[in-house]
Amino acid sequence: MGIGMRELVVILLVVLLVFGAKKLRTIGSDLGAAVRGFKKSMNEGEEEGISTPPPRIRSDGTDAEFAEAPKAAPRDAGQKSDRSV
C-alpha cells in the first residue's frame, strides 16, 4: 500500500503550483547544500575521532571537602514575607 507513480505526479504538480518553479529550484538547491554540509561534517567528525583520542581527566581519588553551612533561625509566624503577593 505504498504511494504509486500517479500519486507522486499529483503531489509534485500541487507543490509546483503552490511554490512556483523558481522557488522550488531554490528550495532544492538549499536542501542539497544542507545535505552536503551535513555529510561533510559527519566525515570530518569521524576523521577527527580516529586521529586524536579525547583528553582524559586525572583523578587523585579524593573528594572535595566542604564546610558545614550554618543553620538558619526559624522564622516568626507573624512576620511578613518578602514574597507576598
Gaussian input, Z-matrix of N, CA and C with variables (Angstrom, degrees):
# hf/3-21g

backbone

0 1
 N
 C     1     B1
 C     2     B2     1     A1
 N     3     B3     2     A2     1     D1
 C     4     B4     3     A3     2     D2
 C     5     B5     4     A4     3     D3
 N     6     B6     5     A5     4     D4
 C     7     B7     6     A6     5     D5
 C     8     B8     7     A7     6     D6
 N     9     B9     8     A8     7     D7
 C    10    B10     9     A9     8     D8
 C    11    B11    10    A10     9     D9
 N    12    B12    11    A11    10    D10
 C    13    B13    12    A12    11    D11
 C    14    B14    13    A13    12    D12
 N    15    B15    14    A14    13    D13
 C    16    B16    15    A15    14    D14
 C    17    B17    16    A16    15    D15
 N    18    B18    17    A17    16    D16
 C    19    B19    18    A18    17    D17
 C    20    B20    19    A19    18    D18
 N    21    B21    20    A20    19    D19
 C    22    B22    21    A21    20    D20
 C    23    B23    22    A22    21    D21
 N    24    B24    23    A23    22    D22
 C    25    B25    24    A24    23    D23
 C    26    B26    25    A25    24    D24
 N    27    B27    26    A26    25    D25
 C    28    B28    27    A27    26    D26
 C    29    B29    28    A28    27    D27
 N    30    B30    29    A29    28    D28
 C    31    B31    30    A30    29    D29
 C    32    B32    31    A31    30    D30
 N    33    B33    32    A32    31    D31
 C    34    B34    33    A33    32    D32
 C    35    B35    34    A34    33    D33
 N    36    B36    35    A35    34    D34
 C    37    B37    36    A36    35    D35
 C    38    B38    37    A37    36    D36
 N    39    B39    38    A38    37    D37
 C    40    B40    39    A39    38    D38
 C    41    B41    40    A40    39    D39
 N    42    B42    41    A41    40    D40
 C    43    B43    42    A42    41    D41
 C    44    B44    43    A43    42    D42
 N    45    B45    44    A44    43    D43
 C    46    B46    45    A45    44    D44
 C    47    B47    46    A46    45    D45
 N    48    B48    47    A47    46    D46
 C    49    B49    48    A48    47    D47
 C    50    B50    49    A49    48    D48
 N    51    B51    50    A50    49    D49
 C    52    B52    51    A51    50    D50
 C    53    B53    52    A52    51    D51
 N    54    B54    53    A53    52    D52
 C    55    B55    54    A54    53    D53
 C    56    B56    55    A55    54    D54
 N    57    B57    56    A56    55    D55
 C    58    B58    57    A57    56    D56
 C    59    B59    58    A58    57    D57
 N    60    B60    59    A59    58    D58
 C    61    B61    60    A60    59    D59
 C    62    B62    61    A61    60    D60
 N    63    B63    62    A62    61    D61
 C    64    B64    63    A63    62    D62
 C    65    B65    64    A64    63    D63
 N    66    B66    65    A65    64    D64
 C    67    B67    66    A66    65    D65
 C    68    B68    67    A67    66    D66
 N    69    B69    68    A68    67    D67
 C    70    B70    69    A69    68    D68
 C    71    B71    70    A70    69    D69
 N    72    B72    71    A71    70    D70
 C    73    B73    72    A72    71    D71
 C    74    B74    73    A73    72    D72
 N    75    B75    74    A74    73    D73
 C    76    B76    75    A75    74    D74
 C    77    B77    76    A76    75    D75
 N    78    B78    77    A77    76    D76
 C    79    B79    78    A78    77    D77
 C    80    B80    79    A79    78    D78
 N    81    B81    80    A80    79    D79
 C    82    B82    81    A81    80    D80
 C    83    B83    82    A82    81    D81
 N    84    B84    83    A83    82    D82
 C    85    B85    84    A84    83    D83
 C    86    B86    85    A85    84    D84
 N    87    B87    86    A86    85    D85
 C    88    B88    87    A87    86    D86
 C    89    B89    88    A88    87    D87
 N    90    B90    89    A89    88    D88
 C    91    B91    90    A90    89    D89
 C    92    B92    91    A91    90    D90
 N    93    B93    92    A92    91    D91
 C    94    B94    93    A93    92    D92
 C    95    B95    94    A94    93    D93
 N    96    B96    95    A95    94    D94
 C    97    B97    96    A96    95    D95
 C    98    B98    97    A97    96    D96
 N    99    B99    98    A98    97    D97
 C   100   B100    99    A99    98    D98
 C   101   B101   100   A100    99    D99
 N   102   B102   101   A101   100   D100
 C   103   B103   102   A102   101   D101
 C   104   B104   103   A103   102   D102
 N   105   B105   104   A104   103   D103
 C   106   B106   105   A105   104   D104
 C   107   B107   106   A106   105   D105
 N   108   B108   107   A107   106   D106
 C   109   B109   108   A108   107   D107
 C   110   B110   109   A109   108   D108
 N   111   B111   110   A110   109   D109
 C   112   B112   111   A111   110   D110
 C   113   B113   112   A112   111   D111
 N   114   B114   113   A113   112   D112
 C   115   B115   114   A114   113   D113
 C   116   B116   115   A115   114   D114
 N   117   B117   116   A116   115   D115
 C   118   B118   117   A117   116   D116
 C   119   B119   118   A118   117   D117
 N   120   B120   119   A119   118   D118
 C   121   B121   120   A120   119   D119
 C   122   B122   121   A121   120   D120
 N   123   B123   122   A122   121   D121
 C   124   B124   123   A123   122   D122
 C   125   B125   124   A124   123   D123
 N   126   B126   125   A125   124   D124
 C   127   B127   126   A126   125   D125
 C   128   B128   127   A127   126   D126
 N   129   B129   128   A128   127   D127
 C   130   B130   129   A129   128   D128
 C   131   B131   130   A130   129   D129
 N   132   B132   131   A131   130   D130
 C   133   B133   132   A132   131   D131
 C   134   B134   133   A133   132   D132
 N   135   B135   134   A134   133   D133
 C   136   B136   135   A135   134   D134
 C   137   B137   136   A136   135   D135
 N   138   B138   137   A137   136   D136
 C   139   B139   138   A138   137   D137
 C   140   B140   139   A139   138   D138
 N   141   B141   140   A140   139   D139
 C   142   B142   141   A141   140   D140
 C   143   B143   142   A142   141   D141
 N   144   B144   143   A143   142   D142
 C   145   B145   144   A144   143   D143
 C   146   B146   145   A145   144   D144
 N   147   B147   146   A146   145   D145
 C   148   B148   147   A147   146   D146
 C   149   B149   148   A148   147   D147
 N   150   B150   149   A149   148   D148
 C   151   B151   150   A150   149   D149
 C   152   B152   151   A151   150   D150
 N   153   B153   152   A152   151   D151
 C   154   B154   153   A153   152   D152
 C   155   B155   154   A154   153   D153
 N   156   B156   155   A155   154   D154
 C   157   B157   156   A156   155   D155
 C   158   B158   157   A157   156   D156
 N   159   B159   158   A158   157   D157
 C   160   B160   159   A159   158   D158
 C   161   B161   160   A160   159   D159
 N   162   B162   161   A161   160   D160
 C   163   B163   162   A162   161   D161
 C   164   B164   163   A163   162   D162
 N   165   B165   164   A164   163   D163
 C   166   B166   165   A165   164   D164
 C   167   B167   166   A166   165   D165
 N   168   B168   167   A167   166   D166
 C   169   B169   168   A168   167   D167
 C   170   B170   169   A169   168   D168
 N   171   B171   170   A170   169   D169
 C   172   B172   171   A171   170   D170
 C   173   B173   172   A172   171   D171
 N   174   B174   173   A173   172   D172
 C   175   B175   174   A174   173   D173
 C   176   B176   175   A175   174   D174
 N   177   B177   176   A176   175   D175
 C   178   B178   177   A177   176   D176
 C   179   B179   178   A178   177   D177
 N   180   B180   179   A179   178   D178
 C   181   B181   180   A180   179   D179
 C   182   B182   181   A181   180   D180
 N   183   B183   182   A182   181   D181
 C   184   B184   183   A183   182   D182
 C   185   B185   184   A184   183   D183
 N   186   B186   185   A185   184   D184
 C   187   B187   186   A186   185   D185
 C   188   B188   187   A187   186   D186
 N   189   B189   188   A188   187   D187
 C   190   B190   189   A189   188   D188
 C   191   B191   190   A190   189   D189
 N   192   B192   191   A191   190   D190
 C   193   B193   192   A192   191   D191
 C   194   B194   193   A193   192   D192
 N   195   B195   194   A194   193   D193
 C   196   B196   195   A195   194   D194
 C   197   B197   196   A196   195   D195
 N   198   B198   197   A197   196   D196
 C   199   B199   198   A198   197   D197
 C   200   B200   199   A199   198   D198
 N   201   B201   200   A200   199   D199
 C   202   B202   201   A201   200   D200
 C   203   B203   202   A202   201   D201
 N   204   B204   203   A203   202   D202
 C   205   B205   204   A204   203   D203
 C   206   B206   205   A205   204   D204
 N   207   B207   206   A206   205   D205
 C   208   B208   207   A207   206   D206
 C   209   B209   208   A208   207   D207
 N   210   B210   209   A209   208   D208
 C   211   B211   210   A210   209   D209
 C   212   B212   211   A211   210   D210
 N   213   B213   212   A212   211   D211
 C   214   B214   213   A213   212   D212
 C   215   B215   214   A214   213   D213
 N   216   B216   215   A215   214   D214
 C   217   B217   216   A216   215   D215
 C   218   B218   217   A217   216   D216
 N   219   B219   218   A218   217   D217
 C   220   B220   219   A219   218   D218
 C   221   B221   220   A220   219   D219
 N   222   B222   221   A221   220   D220
 C   223   B223   222   A222   221   D221
 C   224   B224   223   A223   222   D222
 N   225   B225   224   A224   223   D223
 C   226   B226   225   A225   224   D224
 C   227   B227   226   A226   225   D225
 N   228   B228   227   A227   226   D226
 C   229   B229   228   A228   227   D227
 C   230   B230   229   A229   228   D228
 N   231   B231   230   A230   229   D229
 C   232   B232   231   A231   230   D230
 C   233   B233   232   A232   231   D231
 N   234   B234   233   A233   232   D232
 C   235   B235   234   A234   233   D233
 C   236   B236   235   A235   234   D234
 N   237   B237   236   A236   235   D235
 C   238   B238   237   A237   236   D236
 C   239   B239   238   A238   237   D237
 N   240   B240   239   A239   238   D238
 C   241   B241   240   A240   239   D239
 C   242   B242   241   A241   240   D240
 N   243   B243   242   A242   241   D241
 C   244   B244   243   A243   242   D242
 C   245   B245   244   A244   243   D243
 N   246   B246   245   A245   244   D244
 C   247   B247   246   A246   245   D245
 C   248   B248   247   A247   246   D246
 N   249   B249   248   A248   247   D247
 C   250   B250   249   A249   248   D248
 C   251   B251   250   A250   249   D249
 N   252   B252   251   A251   250   D250
 C   253   B253   252   A252   251   D251
 C   254   B254   253   A253   252   D252

   B1=1.4553
   B2=1.5207
   B3=1.2938
   B4=1.4583
   B5=1.5168
   B6=1.2914
   B7=1.4614
   B8=1.5174
   B9=1.3253
   B10=1.4519
   B11=1.5180
   B12=1.3165
   B13=1.4612
   B14=1.5320
   B15=1.3155
   B16=1.4652
   B17=1.5349
   B18=1.3239
   B19=1.4645
   B20=1.5279
   B21=1.3466
   B22=1.4646
   B23=1.5224
   B24=1.3223
   B25=1.4675
   B26=1.5236
   B27=1.3189
   B28=1.4651
   B29=1.5201
   B30=1.3221
   B31=1.4696
   B32=1.5267
   B33=1.3323
   B34=1.4659
   B35=1.5233
   B36=1.3184
   B37=1.4708
   B38=1.5291
   B39=1.3126
   B40=1.4707
   B41=1.5273
   B42=1.3203
   B43=1.4613
   B44=1.5259
   B45=1.3290
   B46=1.4608
   B47=1.5232
   B48=1.3094
   B49=1.4664
   B50=1.5246
   B51=1.3156
   B52=1.4614
   B53=1.5301
   B54=1.3341
   B55=1.4562
   B56=1.5270
   B57=1.2916
   B58=1.4596
   B59=1.5173
   B60=1.3369
   B61=1.4634
   B62=1.5246
   B63=1.3414
   B64=1.4644
   B65=1.5341
   B66=1.3139
   B67=1.4612
   B68=1.5259
   B69=1.3303
   B70=1.4540
   B71=1.5295
   B72=1.3281
   B73=1.4618
   B74=1.5306
   B75=1.3250
   B76=1.4633
   B77=1.5285
   B78=1.3237
   B79=1.4637
   B80=1.5245
   B81=1.3312
   B82=1.4670
   B83=1.5144
   B84=1.3340
   B85=1.4733
   B86=1.5233
   B87=1.3285
   B88=1.4670
   B89=1.5260
   B90=1.3224
   B91=1.4555
   B92=1.5294
   B93=1.3360
   B94=1.4641
   B95=1.5159
   B96=1.3384
   B97=1.4646
   B98=1.5281
   B99=1.3243
   B100=1.4656
   B101=1.5247
   B102=1.3260
   B103=1.4599
   B104=1.5235
   B105=1.3470
   B106=1.4710
   B107=1.5262
   B108=1.3280
   B109=1.4694
   B110=1.5129
   B111=1.3261
   B112=1.4627
   B113=1.5175
   B114=1.3249
   B115=1.4678
   B116=1.5281
   B117=1.3361
   B118=1.4595
   B119=1.5262
   B120=1.3222
   B121=1.4678
   B122=1.5230
   B123=1.3288
   B124=1.4601
   B125=1.5270
   B126=1.3310
   B127=1.4652
   B128=1.5188
   B129=1.3298
   B130=1.4653
   B131=1.5210
   B132=1.3173
   B133=1.4604
   B134=1.5057
   B135=1.3338
   B136=1.4555
   B137=1.5252
   B138=1.3349
   B139=1.4593
   B140=1.5288
   B141=1.3193
   B142=1.4596
   B143=1.5200
   B144=1.3092
   B145=1.4656
   B146=1.5034
   B147=1.3227
   B148=1.4639
   B149=1.5238
   B150=1.3282
   B151=1.4584
   B152=1.5293
   B153=1.3170
   B154=1.4571
   B155=1.5295
   B156=1.3229
   B157=1.4605
   B158=1.5314
   B159=1.3215
   B160=1.4626
   B161=1.5184
   B162=1.3372
   B163=1.4690
   B164=1.5284
   B165=1.3319
   B166=1.4599
   B167=1.5220
   B168=1.2960
   B169=1.4619
   B170=1.5190
   B171=1.3239
   B172=1.4608
   B173=1.5211
   B174=1.2866
   B175=1.4576
   B176=1.5296
   B177=1.3303
   B178=1.4618
   B179=1.5271
   B180=1.3077
   B181=1.4536
   B182=1.5085
   B183=1.3504
   B184=1.4576
   B185=1.5248
   B186=1.2982
   B187=1.4573
   B188=1.5224
   B189=1.3087
   B190=1.4591
   B191=1.5298
   B192=1.3283
   B193=1.4576
   B194=1.5233
   B195=1.3195
   B196=1.4527
   B197=1.5133
   B198=1.3363
   B199=1.4590
   B200=1.5211
   B201=1.3329
   B202=1.4576
   B203=1.5295
   B204=1.3114
   B205=1.4609
   B206=1.5269
   B207=1.3554
   B208=1.4703
   B209=1.5267
   B210=1.3249
   B211=1.4576
   B212=1.5197
   B213=1.3352
   B214=1.4599
   B215=1.5277
   B216=1.3442
   B217=1.4638
   B218=1.5252
   B219=1.3484
   B220=1.4762
   B221=1.5289
   B222=1.3315
   B223=1.4688
   B224=1.5194
   B225=1.3082
   B226=1.4561
   B227=1.5228
   B228=1.3248
   B229=1.4622
   B230=1.5244
   B231=1.3135
   B232=1.4566
   B233=1.5228
   B234=1.3199
   B235=1.4677
   B236=1.5269
   B237=1.3446
   B238=1.4572
   B239=1.5205
   B240=1.2807
   B241=1.4506
   B242=1.5217
   B243=1.3277
   B244=1.4606
   B245=1.5142
   B246=1.3087
   B247=1.4622
   B248=1.5119
   B249=1.3059
   B250=1.4578
   B251=1.5207
   B252=1.3267
   B253=1.4555
   B254=1.4917
   A1=109.61
   A2=118.02
   A3=121.41
   A4=111.23
   A5=114.72
   A6=120.91
   A7=107.96
   A8=115.65
   A9=120.56
   A10=111.67
   A11=115.08
   A12=121.11
   A13=111.04
   A14=117.01
   A15=121.37
   A16=110.50
   A17=116.97
   A18=120.55
   A19=110.95
   A20=117.01
   A21=120.29
   A22=111.50
   A23=117.44
   A24=121.32
   A25=110.21
   A26=117.73
   A27=121.23
   A28=110.39
   A29=117.44
   A30=121.32
   A31=110.09
   A32=117.70
   A33=121.05
   A34=111.77
   A35=118.03
   A36=120.66
   A37=111.52
   A38=116.85
   A39=120.02
   A40=109.89
   A41=117.37
   A42=120.96
   A43=110.14
   A44=117.36
   A45=121.74
   A46=110.98
   A47=117.12
   A48=120.42
   A49=111.87
   A50=117.57
   A51=120.87
   A52=111.35
   A53=117.29
   A54=120.47
   A55=114.00
   A56=118.56
   A57=120.99
   A58=110.37
   A59=116.38
   A60=121.38
   A61=111.85
   A62=117.39
   A63=120.31
   A64=111.15
   A65=116.89
   A66=120.89
   A67=110.64
   A68=117.01
   A69=120.92
   A70=110.85
   A71=117.15
   A72=121.51
   A73=109.99
   A74=116.78
   A75=121.06
   A76=111.06
   A77=116.69
   A78=120.88
   A79=110.03
   A80=117.02
   A81=121.01
   A82=112.43
   A83=116.62
   A84=118.67
   A85=111.15
   A86=117.83
   A87=120.69
   A88=111.26
   A89=116.21
   A90=120.37
   A91=110.62
   A92=116.66
   A93=120.49
   A94=112.15
   A95=117.07
   A96=120.79
   A97=110.72
   A98=116.79
   A99=120.01
   A100=110.87
   A101=117.04
   A102=120.52
   A103=110.35
   A104=117.14
   A105=120.25
   A106=111.09
   A107=117.07
   A108=120.65
   A109=112.08
   A110=116.44
   A111=120.45
   A112=110.76
   A113=117.19
   A114=120.89
   A115=110.72
   A116=117.00
   A117=121.05
   A118=110.76
   A119=116.44
   A120=119.36
   A121=111.46
   A122=117.86
   A123=120.44
   A124=110.24
   A125=117.60
   A126=120.75
   A127=111.45
   A128=117.65
   A129=120.97
   A130=110.80
   A131=116.93
   A132=120.85
   A133=111.91
   A134=117.30
   A135=120.78
   A136=110.49
   A137=117.19
   A138=120.96
   A139=110.95
   A140=116.47
   A141=121.32
   A142=110.86
   A143=117.24
   A144=121.10
   A145=112.39
   A146=117.73
   A147=121.30
   A148=110.95
   A149=117.85
   A150=120.92
   A151=113.25
   A152=118.35
   A153=119.89
   A154=110.16
   A155=117.20
   A156=118.84
   A157=109.74
   A158=117.40
   A159=119.52
   A160=111.29
   A161=117.97
   A162=120.30
   A163=110.90
   A164=115.58
   A165=120.46
   A166=109.59
   A167=116.28
   A168=122.21
   A169=107.61
   A170=115.89
   A171=120.28
   A172=110.19
   A173=115.82
   A174=120.81
   A175=109.24
   A176=116.01
   A177=120.47
   A178=111.07
   A179=116.81
   A180=120.36
   A181=112.80
   A182=118.79
   A183=120.44
   A184=109.04
   A185=115.21
   A186=120.74
   A187=109.86
   A188=115.21
   A189=120.22
   A190=109.63
   A191=115.94
   A192=120.46
   A193=108.80
   A194=115.67
   A195=121.84
   A196=109.58
   A197=115.51
   A198=120.19
   A199=109.00
   A200=115.35
   A201=119.11
   A202=109.58
   A203=116.91
   A204=122.19
   A205=109.73
   A206=117.70
   A207=119.70
   A208=110.17
   A209=115.15
   A210=119.80
   A211=109.51
   A212=116.56
   A213=122.49
   A214=109.40
   A215=115.51
   A216=120.88
   A217=108.63
   A218=118.08
   A219=120.19
   A220=110.23
   A221=115.88
   A222=121.46
   A223=110.58
   A224=115.24
   A225=121.75
   A226=108.39
   A227=118.26
   A228=122.47
   A229=111.23
   A230=119.26
   A231=122.13
   A232=112.79
   A233=118.05
   A234=121.88
   A235=109.80
   A236=116.35
   A237=120.88
   A238=110.04
   A239=114.66
   A240=120.76
   A241=110.25
   A242=117.85
   A243=121.95
   A244=111.43
   A245=117.01
   A246=121.55
   A247=112.52
   A248=119.79
   A249=121.25
   A250=110.46
   A251=115.68
   A252=121.02
   A253=111.44
   D1=52.31
   D2=179.76
   D3=-92.56
   D4=-177.40
   D5=177.79
   D6=-83.64
   D7=125.94
   D8=-179.56
   D9=-86.35
   D10=179.18
   D11=-178.53
   D12=-64.87
   D13=-38.79
   D14=-179.17
   D15=-62.66
   D16=-42.87
   D17=-179.53
   D18=-66.56
   D19=-39.34
   D20=178.11
   D21=-62.58
   D22=-41.00
   D23=179.17
   D24=-63.90
   D25=-43.07
   D26=179.21
   D27=-63.19
   D28=-43.73
   D29=179.51
   D30=-62.50
   D31=-45.48
   D32=179.56
   D33=-62.88
   D34=-38.72
   D35=177.51
   D36=-65.28
   D37=-40.55
   D38=178.90
   D39=-65.45
   D40=-43.21
   D41=178.58
   D42=-63.12
   D43=-40.13
   D44=178.61
   D45=-63.68
   D46=-40.49
   D47=178.34
   D48=-68.81
   D49=-37.63
   D50=-177.32
   D51=-72.37
   D52=-47.76
   D53=-174.45
   D54=-93.52
   D55=-30.10
   D56=-175.65
   D57=90.84
   D58=157.46
   D59=-174.79
   D60=-66.49
   D61=-42.46
   D62=-176.91
   D63=-66.90
   D64=-44.41
   D65=179.94
   D66=-66.83
   D67=-37.74
   D68=179.13
   D69=-65.03
   D70=-38.62
   D71=177.19
   D72=-64.81
   D73=-42.06
   D74=178.71
   D75=-63.64
   D76=-43.54
   D77=179.18
   D78=-62.04
   D79=-42.17
   D80=179.62
   D81=-63.40
   D82=-43.57
   D83=-179.50
   D84=-68.86
   D85=-38.24
   D86=177.11
   D87=-64.57
   D88=-40.36
   D89=178.94
   D90=-65.90
   D91=-41.25
   D92=177.44
   D93=-63.28
   D94=-41.20
   D95=178.30
   D96=-64.88
   D97=-37.45
   D98=179.01
   D99=-66.16
   D100=-41.17
   D101=179.51
   D102=-66.28
   D103=-42.11
   D104=178.03
   D105=-62.43
   D106=-42.67
   D107=178.17
   D108=-63.23
   D109=-39.48
   D110=178.59
   D111=-64.33
   D112=-46.19
   D113=179.47
   D114=-62.84
   D115=-40.39
   D116=179.91
   D117=-62.76
   D118=-45.28
   D119=-179.40
   D120=-67.78
   D121=-33.70
   D122=176.78
   D123=-65.83
   D124=-42.09
   D125=178.62
   D126=-66.54
   D127=-39.27
   D128=177.63
   D129=-65.10
   D130=-37.71
   D131=178.57
   D132=-65.86
   D133=-38.67
   D134=178.41
   D135=-67.80
   D136=-42.38
   D137=179.32
   D138=-64.95
   D139=-39.91
   D140=-179.92
   D141=-66.24
   D142=-38.60
   D143=-179.45
   D144=-68.85
   D145=-30.69
   D146=-179.40
   D147=-76.61
   D148=-41.37
   D149=-172.54
   D150=-73.68
   D151=-41.39
   D152=-177.70
   D153=-127.62
   D154=124.84
   D155=176.75
   D156=-73.43
   D157=154.63
   D158=179.70
   D159=-65.96
   D160=148.20
   D161=-179.80
   D162=-67.01
   D163=146.45
   D164=179.70
   D165=-101.36
   D166=146.26
   D167=178.15
   D168=-95.42
   D169=125.65
   D170=179.47
   D171=-80.08
   D172=143.12
   D173=179.65
   D174=-129.02
   D175=133.30
   D176=178.10
   D177=-82.26
   D178=-14.29
   D179=-179.86
   D180=92.08
   D181=-0.96
   D182=179.36
   D183=-109.80
   D184=144.35
   D185=177.71
   D186=-90.79
   D187=157.35
   D188=177.86
   D189=-71.83
   D190=146.61
   D191=178.45
   D192=-111.95
   D193=133.84
   D194=-178.67
   D195=-119.42
   D196=146.01
   D197=177.36
   D198=-72.94
   D199=150.38
   D200=-179.49
   D201=-73.86
   D202=135.10
   D203=-179.34
   D204=-76.02
   D205=142.53
   D206=178.19
   D207=-68.66
   D208=145.47
   D209=-179.29
   D210=-80.20
   D211=141.25
   D212=-179.48
   D213=-77.01
   D214=146.89
   D215=177.91
   D216=-71.96
   D217=145.61
   D218=179.20
   D219=-65.06
   D220=143.04
   D221=-179.70
   D222=-81.88
   D223=149.41
   D224=176.81
   D225=-75.73
   D226=136.62
   D227=-177.44
   D228=-66.05
   D229=-30.20
   D230=-177.92
   D231=-84.04
   D232=-10.32
   D233=-177.09
   D234=-76.41
   D235=138.82
   D236=179.21
   D237=-78.64
   D238=146.59
   D239=179.65
   D240=-90.77
   D241=152.34
   D242=175.75
   D243=-71.20
   D244=-16.33
   D245=-176.00
   D246=-97.47
   D247=16.28
   D248=-178.82
   D249=-67.61
   D250=146.21
   D251=-174.68
   D252=-97.71

